[in-house]
């Protein structure tokens, strides 16, 4: 099983439940951050934004080093 990279650095042995979409390291629930990815369909000017978004999982390091305002 894949282990959480951040937990291993802290001396813990925790199974990963996700993978960071930026750096690819395995993450547990405590070290992962889920950001919604808005989904739209159609061509301008007839674009429809869907209610359900796609999840993006990032580690805290990658999240703090990206343009966080673009993910709101």
PyMOL Python script that loads the backbone (N, CA, C, O; Angstrom):
from pymol import cmd

cmd.read_pdbstr("""\
ATOM      1  N   UNK A   1       0.828  -1.187   0.000  1.00  0.00           N
ATOM      2  CA  UNK A   1       0.000   0.000   0.000  1.00  0.00           C
ATOM      3  C   UNK A   1       0.873   1.251   0.000  1.00  0.00           C
ATOM      4  O   UNK A   1       1.969   1.264   0.559  1.00  0.00           O
ATOM      5  N   UNK A   2       0.367   2.290  -0.633  1.00  0.00           N
ATOM      6  CA  UNK A   2       1.074   3.563  -0.629  1.00  0.00           C
ATOM      7  C   UNK A   2       0.907   4.226   0.733  1.00  0.00           C
ATOM      8  O   UNK A   2      -0.166   4.173   1.334  1.00  0.00           O
ATOM      9  N   UNK A   3       1.965   4.841   1.205  1.00  0.00           N
ATOM     10  CA  UNK A   3       1.951   5.532   2.489  1.00  0.00           C
ATOM     11  C   UNK A   3       1.955   7.039   2.264  1.00  0.00           C
ATOM     12  O   UNK A   3       2.410   7.521   1.227  1.00  0.00           O
ATOM     13  N   UNK A   4       1.446   7.771   3.237  1.00  0.00           N
ATOM     14  CA  UNK A   4       1.438   9.229   3.178  1.00  0.00           C
ATOM     15  C   UNK A   4       2.875   9.738   3.313  1.00  0.00           C
ATOM     16  O   UNK A   4       3.561   9.441   4.291  1.00  0.00           O
ATOM     17  N   UNK A   5       3.308  10.492   2.338  1.00  0.00           N
ATOM     18  CA  UNK A   5       4.668  11.026   2.314  1.00  0.00           C
ATOM     19  C   UNK A   5       4.915  11.970   3.492  1.00  0.00           C
ATOM     20  O   UNK A   5       5.949  11.886   4.154  1.00  0.00           O
ATOM     21  N   UNK A   6       3.966  12.864   3.748  1.00  0.00           N
ATOM     22  CA  UNK A   6       4.133  13.837   4.839  1.00  0.00           C
ATOM     23  C   UNK A   6       4.154  13.149   6.198  1.00  0.00           C
ATOM     24  O   UNK A   6       4.902  13.564   7.083  1.00  0.00           O
ATOM     25  N   UNK A   7       3.353  12.113   6.381  1.00  0.00           N
ATOM     26  CA  UNK A   7       3.368  11.372   7.642  1.00  0.00           C
ATOM     27  C   UNK A   7       4.708  10.664   7.840  1.00  0.00           C
ATOM     28  O   UNK A   7       5.237  10.624   8.950  1.00  0.00           O
ATOM     29  N   UNK A   8       5.249  10.110   6.766  1.00  0.00           N
ATOM     30  CA  UNK A   8       6.537   9.425   6.873  1.00  0.00           C
ATOM     31  C   UNK A   8       7.634  10.395   7.292  1.00  0.00           C
ATOM     32  O   UNK A   8       8.535  10.022   8.043  1.00  0.00           O
ATOM     33  N   UNK A   9       7.567  11.641   6.812  1.00  0.00           N
ATOM     34  CA  UNK A   9       8.540  12.646   7.237  1.00  0.00           C
ATOM     35  C   UNK A   9       8.401  12.966   8.719  1.00  0.00           C
ATOM     36  O   UNK A   9       9.369  13.375   9.361  1.00  0.00           O
ATOM     37  N   UNK A  10       7.189  12.782   9.272  1.00  0.00           N
ATOM     38  CA  UNK A  10       6.933  13.024  10.694  1.00  0.00           C
ATOM     39  C   UNK A  10       7.161  11.768  11.533  1.00  0.00           C
ATOM     40  O   UNK A  10       6.968  11.796  12.748  1.00  0.00           O
ATOM     41  N   UNK A  11       7.568  10.677  10.905  1.00  0.00           N
ATOM     42  CA  UNK A  11       7.821   9.436  11.628  1.00  0.00           C
ATOM     43  C   UNK A  11       6.590   8.587  11.861  1.00  0.00           C
ATOM     44  O   UNK A  11       6.620   7.678  12.691  1.00  0.00           O
ATOM     45  N   UNK A  12       5.504   8.862  11.148  1.00  0.00           N
ATOM     46  CA  UNK A  12       4.271   8.092  11.279  1.00  0.00           C
ATOM     47  C   UNK A  12       4.139   7.129  10.112  1.00  0.00           C
ATOM     48  O   UNK A  12       4.785   7.300   9.079  1.00  0.00           O
ATOM     49  N   UNK A  13       3.302   6.118  10.281  1.00  0.00           N
ATOM     50  CA  UNK A  13       3.049   5.134   9.239  1.00  0.00           C
ATOM     51  C   UNK A  13       1.555   5.136   8.933  1.00  0.00           C
ATOM     52  O   UNK A  13       0.787   4.393   9.544  1.00  0.00           O
ATOM     53  N   UNK A  14       1.146   5.983   7.976  1.00  0.00           N
ATOM     54  CA  UNK A  14      -0.264   6.154   7.640  1.00  0.00           C
ATOM     55  C   UNK A  14      -0.478   5.848   6.164  1.00  0.00           C
ATOM     56  O   UNK A  14       0.305   6.275   5.315  1.00  0.00           O
ATOM     57  N   UNK A  15      -1.538   5.106   5.861  1.00  0.00           N
ATOM     58  CA  UNK A  15      -1.832   4.801   4.461  1.00  0.00           C
ATOM     59  C   UNK A  15      -2.365   6.029   3.740  1.00  0.00           C
ATOM     60  O   UNK A  15      -3.121   6.822   4.300  1.00  0.00           O
ATOM     61  N   UNK A  16      -1.957   6.167   2.497  1.00  0.00           N
ATOM     62  CA  UNK A  16      -2.421   7.271   1.663  1.00  0.00           C
ATOM     63  C   UNK A  16      -3.824   6.970   1.140  1.00  0.00           C
ATOM     64  O   UNK A  16      -4.167   5.822   0.858  1.00  0.00           O
ATOM     65  N   UNK A  17      -4.619   8.019   1.018  1.00  0.00           N
ATOM     66  CA  UNK A  17      -5.968   7.886   0.466  1.00  0.00           C
ATOM     67  C   UNK A  17      -6.121   8.708  -0.811  1.00  0.00           C
ATOM     68  O   UNK A  17      -7.138   8.615  -1.499  1.00  0.00           O
ATOM     69  N   UNK A  18      -5.102   9.515  -1.124  1.00  0.00           N
ATOM     70  CA  UNK A  18      -5.161  10.381  -2.302  1.00  0.00           C
ATOM     71  C   UNK A  18      -3.747  10.651  -2.793  1.00  0.00           C
ATOM     72  O   UNK A  18      -2.763  10.331  -2.127  1.00  0.00           O
ATOM     73  N   UNK A  19      -3.675  11.253  -3.982  1.00  0.00           N
ATOM     74  CA  UNK A  19      -2.402  11.635  -4.579  1.00  0.00           C
ATOM     75  C   UNK A  19      -2.497  13.097  -4.979  1.00  0.00           C
ATOM     76  O   UNK A  19      -3.494  13.510  -5.572  1.00  0.00           O
ATOM     77  N   UNK A  20      -1.485  13.882  -4.668  1.00  0.00           N
ATOM     78  CA  UNK A  20      -1.447  15.300  -5.046  1.00  0.00           C
ATOM     79  C   UNK A  20      -1.385  15.406  -6.568  1.00  0.00           C
ATOM     80  O   UNK A  20      -0.568  14.739  -7.202  1.00  0.00           O
ATOM     81  N   UNK A  21      -2.248  16.246  -7.160  1.00  0.00           N
ATOM     82  CA  UNK A  21      -2.283  16.378  -8.609  1.00  0.00           C
ATOM     83  C   UNK A  21      -1.088  17.152  -9.141  1.00  0.00           C
ATOM     84  O   UNK A  21      -0.837  17.129 -10.346  1.00  0.00           O
ATOM     85  N   UNK A  22      -0.343  17.836  -8.280  1.00  0.00           N
ATOM     86  CA  UNK A  22       0.798  18.621  -8.733  1.00  0.00           C
ATOM     87  C   UNK A  22       2.096  17.827  -8.620  1.00  0.00           C
ATOM     88  O   UNK A  22       2.802  17.656  -9.614  1.00  0.00           O
ATOM     89  N   UNK A  23       2.419  17.338  -7.421  1.00  0.00           N
ATOM     90  CA  UNK A  23       3.707  16.676  -7.211  1.00  0.00           C
ATOM     91  C   UNK A  23       3.613  15.150  -7.217  1.00  0.00           C
ATOM     92  O   UNK A  23       4.633  14.479  -7.373  1.00  0.00           O
ATOM     93  N   UNK A  24       2.407  14.585  -7.052  1.00  0.00           N
ATOM     94  CA  UNK A  24       2.220  13.151  -7.149  1.00  0.00           C
ATOM     95  C   UNK A  24       2.489  12.363  -5.880  1.00  0.00           C
ATOM     96  O   UNK A  24       2.450  11.133  -5.914  1.00  0.00           O
ATOM     97  N   UNK A  25       2.763  13.027  -4.757  1.00  0.00           N
ATOM     98  CA  UNK A  25       3.021  12.256  -3.545  1.00  0.00           C
ATOM     99  C   UNK A  25       1.722  11.764  -2.919  1.00  0.00           C
ATOM    100  O   UNK A  25       0.682  12.413  -3.029  1.00  0.00           O
ATOM    101  N   UNK A  26       1.794  10.601  -2.257  1.00  0.00           N
ATOM    102  CA  UNK A  26       0.657  10.027  -1.576  1.00  0.00           C
ATOM    103  C   UNK A  26       0.321  10.834  -0.332  1.00  0.00           C
ATOM    104  O   UNK A  26       1.213  11.335   0.353  1.00  0.00           O
ATOM    105  N   UNK A  27      -0.978  10.960  -0.042  1.00  0.00           N
ATOM    106  CA  UNK A  27      -1.443  11.780   1.071  1.00  0.00           C
ATOM    107  C   UNK A  27      -2.521  11.073   1.869  1.00  0.00           C
ATOM    108  O   UNK A  27      -3.351  10.353   1.313  1.00  0.00           O
ATOM    109  N   UNK A  28      -2.501  11.287   3.188  1.00  0.00           N
ATOM    110  CA  UNK A  28      -3.583  10.817   4.049  1.00  0.00           C
ATOM    111  C   UNK A  28      -4.658  11.916   4.109  1.00  0.00           C
ATOM    112  O   UNK A  28      -4.499  12.979   3.508  1.00  0.00           O
ATOM    113  N   UNK A  29      -5.727  11.654   4.823  1.00  0.00           N
ATOM    114  CA  UNK A  29      -6.808  12.637   4.941  1.00  0.00           C
ATOM    115  C   UNK A  29      -6.344  13.925   5.621  1.00  0.00           C
ATOM    116  O   UNK A  29      -6.810  15.012   5.277  1.00  0.00           O
ATOM    117  N   UNK A  30      -5.434  13.807   6.576  1.00  0.00           N
ATOM    118  CA  UNK A  30      -4.976  14.990   7.302  1.00  0.00           C
ATOM    119  C   UNK A  30      -4.058  15.887   6.475  1.00  0.00           C
ATOM    120  O   UNK A  30      -3.988  17.092   6.717  1.00  0.00           O
ATOM    121  N   UNK A  31      -3.368  15.320   5.520  1.00  0.00           N
ATOM    122  CA  UNK A  31      -2.402  16.095   4.743  1.00  0.00           C
ATOM    123  C   UNK A  31      -2.888  16.450   3.347  1.00  0.00           C
ATOM    124  O   UNK A  31      -2.112  16.980   2.551  1.00  0.00           O
ATOM    125  N   UNK A  32      -4.139  16.178   3.025  1.00  0.00           N
ATOM    126  CA  UNK A  32      -4.662  16.499   1.701  1.00  0.00           C
ATOM    127  C   UNK A  32      -5.698  17.617   1.795  1.00  0.00           C
ATOM    128  O   UNK A  32      -6.380  17.775   2.807  1.00  0.00           O
ATOM    129  N   UNK A  33      -5.793  18.372   0.730  1.00  0.00           N
ATOM    130  CA  UNK A  33      -6.760  19.462   0.631  1.00  0.00           C
ATOM    131  C   UNK A  33      -7.538  19.280  -0.666  1.00  0.00           C
ATOM    132  O   UNK A  33      -6.948  19.177  -1.741  1.00  0.00           O
ATOM    133  N   UNK A  34      -8.862  19.240  -0.564  1.00  0.00           N
ATOM    134  CA  UNK A  34      -9.707  19.074  -1.743  1.00  0.00           C
ATOM    135  C   UNK A  34     -10.193  20.428  -2.215  1.00  0.00           C
ATOM    136  O   UNK A  34     -10.740  21.213  -1.441  1.00  0.00           O
ATOM    137  N   UNK A  35      -9.987  20.691  -3.496  1.00  0.00           N
ATOM    138  CA  UNK A  35     -10.434  21.941  -4.101  1.00  0.00           C
ATOM    139  C   UNK A  35     -11.399  21.609  -5.230  1.00  0.00           C
ATOM    140  O   UNK A  35     -11.106  20.741  -6.052  1.00  0.00           O
ATOM    141  N   UNK A  36     -12.542  22.284  -5.285  1.00  0.00           N
ATOM    142  CA  UNK A  36     -13.494  21.984  -6.356  1.00  0.00           C
ATOM    143  C   UNK A  36     -13.038  22.571  -7.692  1.00  0.00           C
ATOM    144  O   UNK A  36     -12.542  23.696  -7.750  1.00  0.00           O
ATOM    145  N   UNK A  37     -13.207  21.809  -8.746  1.00  0.00           N
ATOM    146  CA  UNK A  37     -12.935  22.267 -10.102  1.00  0.00           C
ATOM    147  C   UNK A  37     -14.274  22.500 -10.787  1.00  0.00           C
ATOM    148  O   UNK A  37     -14.972  21.539 -11.110  1.00  0.00           O
ATOM    149  N   UNK A  38     -14.648  23.760 -11.018  1.00  0.00           N
ATOM    150  CA  UNK A  38     -15.925  24.028 -11.675  1.00  0.00           C
ATOM    151  C   UNK A  38     -15.958  23.403 -13.072  1.00  0.00           C
ATOM    152  O   UNK A  38     -14.957  23.405 -13.788  1.00  0.00           O
ATOM    153  N   UNK A  39     -17.105  22.878 -13.440  1.00  0.00           N
ATOM    154  CA  UNK A  39     -17.271  22.228 -14.728  1.00  0.00           C
ATOM    155  C   UNK A  39     -18.318  22.980 -15.531  1.00  0.00           C
ATOM    156  O   UNK A  39     -19.390  23.307 -15.022  1.00  0.00           O
ATOM    157  N   UNK A  40     -18.003  23.249 -16.784  1.00  0.00           N
ATOM    158  CA  UNK A  40     -18.960  23.901 -17.661  1.00  0.00           C
ATOM    159  C   UNK A  40     -19.015  23.158 -18.984  1.00  0.00           C
ATOM    160  O   UNK A  40     -18.055  22.495 -19.378  1.00  0.00           O
ATOM    161  N   UNK A  41     -20.139  23.275 -19.661  1.00  0.00           N
ATOM    162  CA  UNK A  41     -20.329  22.633 -20.959  1.00  0.00           C
ATOM    163  C   UNK A  41     -20.870  23.663 -21.942  1.00  0.00           C
ATOM    164  O   UNK A  41     -21.483  24.655 -21.547  1.00  0.00           O
ATOM    165  N   UNK A  42     -20.641  23.422 -23.195  1.00  0.00           N
ATOM    166  CA  UNK A  42     -21.134  24.314 -24.233  1.00  0.00           C
ATOM    167  C   UNK A  42     -20.048  25.237 -24.745  1.00  0.00           C
ATOM    168  O   UNK A  42     -18.930  25.262 -24.231  1.00  0.00           O
ATOM    169  N   UNK A  43     -20.402  25.993 -25.766  1.00  0.00           N
ATOM    170  CA  UNK A  43     -19.496  26.957 -26.372  1.00  0.00           C
ATOM    171  C   UNK A  43     -20.008  28.366 -26.138  1.00  0.00           C
ATOM    172  O   UNK A  43     -21.219  28.585 -26.113  1.00  0.00           O
ATOM    173  N   UNK A  44     -19.106  29.329 -25.965  1.00  0.00           N
ATOM    174  CA  UNK A  44     -19.551  30.715 -25.763  1.00  0.00           C
ATOM    175  C   UNK A  44     -20.412  31.162 -26.936  1.00  0.00           C
ATOM    176  O   UNK A  44     -20.090  30.827 -28.076  1.00  0.00           O
ATOM    177  N   UNK A  45     -21.445  31.870 -26.719  1.00  0.00           N
ATOM    178  CA  UNK A  45     -21.918  32.449 -25.461  1.00  0.00           C
ATOM    179  C   UNK A  45     -22.886  31.545 -24.706  1.00  0.00           C
ATOM    180  O   UNK A  45     -23.490  31.975 -23.724  1.00  0.00           O
ATOM    181  N   UNK A  46     -23.042  30.304 -25.148  1.00  0.00           N
ATOM    182  CA  UNK A  46     -23.999  29.381 -24.524  1.00  0.00           C
ATOM    183  C   UNK A  46     -23.288  28.402 -23.600  1.00  0.00           C
ATOM    184  O   UNK A  46     -23.335  27.191 -23.819  1.00  0.00           O
ATOM    185  N   UNK A  47     -22.637  28.917 -22.577  1.00  0.00           N
ATOM    186  CA  UNK A  47     -21.918  28.084 -21.619  1.00  0.00           C
ATOM    187  C   UNK A  47     -22.794  27.861 -20.399  1.00  0.00           C
ATOM    188  O   UNK A  47     -23.344  28.804 -19.831  1.00  0.00           O
ATOM    189  N   UNK A  48     -22.916  26.603 -20.004  1.00  0.00           N
ATOM    190  CA  UNK A  48     -23.704  26.255 -18.828  1.00  0.00           C
ATOM    191  C   UNK A  48     -22.764  25.706 -17.761  1.00  0.00           C
ATOM    192  O   UNK A  48     -22.005  24.772 -18.022  1.00  0.00           O
ATOM    193  N   UNK A  49     -22.811  26.279 -16.567  1.00  0.00           N
ATOM    194  CA  UNK A  49     -22.000  25.800 -15.452  1.00  0.00           C
ATOM    195  C   UNK A  49     -22.786  24.737 -14.689  1.00  0.00           C
ATOM    196  O   UNK A  49     -23.909  24.980 -14.246  1.00  0.00           O
ATOM    197  N   UNK A  50     -22.188  23.564 -14.541  1.00  0.00           N
ATOM    198  CA  UNK A  50     -22.856  22.468 -13.853  1.00  0.00           C
ATOM    199  C   UNK A  50     -22.764  22.651 -12.341  1.00  0.00           C
ATOM    200  O   UNK A  50     -21.814  23.251 -11.840  1.00  0.00           O
ATOM    201  N   UNK A  51     -23.756  22.132 -11.619  1.00  0.00           N
ATOM    202  CA  UNK A  51     -23.798  22.276 -10.164  1.00  0.00           C
ATOM    203  C   UNK A  51     -22.710  21.452  -9.480  1.00  0.00           C
ATOM    204  O   UNK A  51     -22.121  21.896  -8.495  1.00  0.00           O
ATOM    205  N   UNK A  52     -22.446  20.271  -9.995  1.00  0.00           N
ATOM    206  CA  UNK A  52     -21.425  19.413  -9.394  1.00  0.00           C
ATOM    207  C   UNK A  52     -20.059  19.751  -9.975  1.00  0.00           C
ATOM    208  O   UNK A  52     -19.910  19.931 -11.184  1.00  0.00           O
ATOM    209  N   UNK A  53     -19.077  19.835  -9.108  1.00  0.00           N
ATOM    210  CA  UNK A  53     -17.721  20.102  -9.562  1.00  0.00           C
ATOM    211  C   UNK A  53     -16.870  18.852  -9.393  1.00  0.00           C
ATOM    212  O   UNK A  53     -17.265  17.913  -8.700  1.00  0.00           O
ATOM    213  N   UNK A  54     -15.710  18.841 -10.021  1.00  0.00           N
ATOM    214  CA  UNK A  54     -14.776  17.723  -9.901  1.00  0.00           C
ATOM    215  C   UNK A  54     -13.789  18.024  -8.776  1.00  0.00           C
ATOM    216  O   UNK A  54     -13.338  19.162  -8.641  1.00  0.00           O
ATOM    217  N   UNK A  55     -13.450  17.026  -7.971  1.00  0.00           N
ATOM    218  CA  UNK A  55     -12.495  17.279  -6.886  1.00  0.00           C
ATOM    219  C   UNK A  55     -11.061  17.285  -7.406  1.00  0.00           C
ATOM    220  O   UNK A  55     -10.699  16.491  -8.274  1.00  0.00           O
ATOM    221  N   UNK A  56     -10.252  18.191  -6.865  1.00  0.00           N
ATOM    222  CA  UNK A  56      -8.810  18.211  -7.110  1.00  0.00           C
ATOM    223  C   UNK A  56      -8.154  18.070  -5.754  1.00  0.00           C
ATOM    224  O   UNK A  56      -8.499  18.797  -4.822  1.00  0.00           O
ATOM    225  N   UNK A  57      -7.228  17.163  -5.628  1.00  0.00           N
ATOM    226  CA  UNK A  57      -6.552  16.931  -4.357  1.00  0.00           C
ATOM    227  C   UNK A  57      -5.130  17.466  -4.463  1.00  0.00           C
ATOM    228  O   UNK A  57      -4.405  17.151  -5.407  1.00  0.00           O
ATOM    229  N   UNK A  58      -4.738  18.282  -3.479  1.00  0.00           N
ATOM    230  CA  UNK A  58      -3.394  18.834  -3.444  1.00  0.00           C
ATOM    231  C   UNK A  58      -2.825  18.698  -2.039  1.00  0.00           C
ATOM    232  O   UNK A  58      -3.561  18.679  -1.052  1.00  0.00           O
ATOM    233  N   UNK A  59      -1.494  18.602  -1.968  1.00  0.00           N
ATOM    234  CA  UNK A  59      -0.836  18.613  -0.661  1.00  0.00           C
ATOM    235  C   UNK A  59      -0.716  20.064  -0.193  1.00  0.00           C
ATOM    236  O   UNK A  59      -0.838  20.995  -0.989  1.00  0.00           O
ATOM    237  N   UNK A  60      -0.480  20.239   1.076  1.00  0.00           N
ATOM    238  CA  UNK A  60      -0.389  21.590   1.631  1.00  0.00           C
ATOM    239  C   UNK A  60       0.763  22.378   1.025  1.00  0.00           C
ATOM    240  O   UNK A  60       0.639  23.586   0.821  1.00  0.00           O
ATOM    241  N   UNK A  61       1.889  21.714   0.732  1.00  0.00           N
ATOM    242  CA  UNK A  61       3.034  22.407   0.141  1.00  0.00           C
ATOM    243  C   UNK A  61       2.686  22.959  -1.242  1.00  0.00           C
ATOM    244  O   UNK A  61       2.930  24.132  -1.524  1.00  0.00           O
ATOM    245  N   UNK A  62       2.120  22.122  -2.097  1.00  0.00           N
ATOM    246  CA  UNK A  62       1.773  22.574  -3.443  1.00  0.00           C
ATOM    247  C   UNK A  62       0.677  23.630  -3.405  1.00  0.00           C
ATOM    248  O   UNK A  62       0.704  24.580  -4.188  1.00  0.00           O
ATOM    249  N   UNK A  63      -0.276  23.476  -2.512  1.00  0.00           N
ATOM    250  CA  UNK A  63      -1.343  24.459  -2.385  1.00  0.00           C
ATOM    251  C   UNK A  63      -0.792  25.818  -1.993  1.00  0.00           C
ATOM    252  O   UNK A  63      -1.217  26.839  -2.534  1.00  0.00           O
ATOM    253  N   UNK A  64       0.152  25.841  -1.058  1.00  0.00           N
ATOM    254  CA  UNK A  64       0.704  27.124  -0.603  1.00  0.00           C
ATOM    255  C   UNK A  64       1.633  27.751  -1.632  1.00  0.00           C
ATOM    256  O   UNK A  64       1.976  28.928  -1.521  1.00  0.00           O
ATOM    257  N   UNK A  65       2.050  26.963  -2.646  1.00  0.00           N
ATOM    258  CA  UNK A  65       2.943  27.499  -3.677  1.00  0.00           C
ATOM    259  C   UNK A  65       2.273  27.675  -5.034  1.00  0.00           C
ATOM    260  O   UNK A  65       2.951  27.782  -6.056  1.00  0.00           O
ATOM    261  N   UNK A  66       0.955  27.705  -5.046  1.00  0.00           N
ATOM    262  CA  UNK A  66       0.204  27.969  -6.276  1.00  0.00           C
ATOM    263  C   UNK A  66      -0.656  29.201  -6.067  1.00  0.00           C
ATOM    264  O   UNK A  66      -0.734  29.737  -4.961  1.00  0.00           O
ATOM    265  N   UNK A  67      -1.288  29.638  -7.117  1.00  0.00           N
ATOM    266  CA  UNK A  67      -2.173  30.798  -7.003  1.00  0.00           C
ATOM    267  C   UNK A  67      -3.486  30.322  -6.411  1.00  0.00           C
ATOM    268  O   UNK A  67      -4.398  29.919  -7.132  1.00  0.00           O
ATOM    269  N   UNK A  68      -3.569  30.375  -5.092  1.00  0.00           N
ATOM    270  CA  UNK A  68      -4.718  29.833  -4.373  1.00  0.00           C
ATOM    271  C   UNK A  68      -6.011  30.565  -4.727  1.00  0.00           C
ATOM    272  O   UNK A  68      -7.082  29.958  -4.718  1.00  0.00           O
ATOM    273  N   UNK A  69      -5.929  31.857  -5.037  1.00  0.00           N
ATOM    274  CA  UNK A  69      -7.125  32.621  -5.349  1.00  0.00           C
ATOM    275  C   UNK A  69      -7.826  32.087  -6.601  1.00  0.00           C
ATOM    276  O   UNK A  69      -9.035  32.264  -6.753  1.00  0.00           O
ATOM    277  N   UNK A  70      -7.089  31.444  -7.488  1.00  0.00           N
ATOM    278  CA  UNK A  70      -7.685  30.899  -8.698  1.00  0.00           C
ATOM    279  C   UNK A  70      -8.501  29.656  -8.451  1.00  0.00           C
ATOM    280  O   UNK A  70      -9.198  29.202  -9.358  1.00  0.00           O
ATOM    281  N   UNK A  71      -8.447  29.076  -7.247  1.00  0.00           N
ATOM    282  CA  UNK A  71      -9.145  27.844  -6.949  1.00  0.00           C
ATOM    283  C   UNK A  71     -10.431  28.062  -6.161  1.00  0.00           C
ATOM    284  O   UNK A  71     -11.061  27.087  -5.749  1.00  0.00           O
ATOM    285  N   UNK A  72     -10.836  29.290  -5.940  1.00  0.00           N
ATOM    286  CA  UNK A  72     -12.053  29.539  -5.156  1.00  0.00           C
ATOM    287  C   UNK A  72     -13.294  29.229  -5.922  1.00  0.00           C
ATOM    288  O   UNK A  72     -14.398  29.386  -5.400  1.00  0.00           O
TER     289      UNK A  72
END
""", "prot")
cmd.dss("prot")
cmd.show_as("cartoon", "prot")
cmd.util.cbc("prot")
cmd.orient("prot")
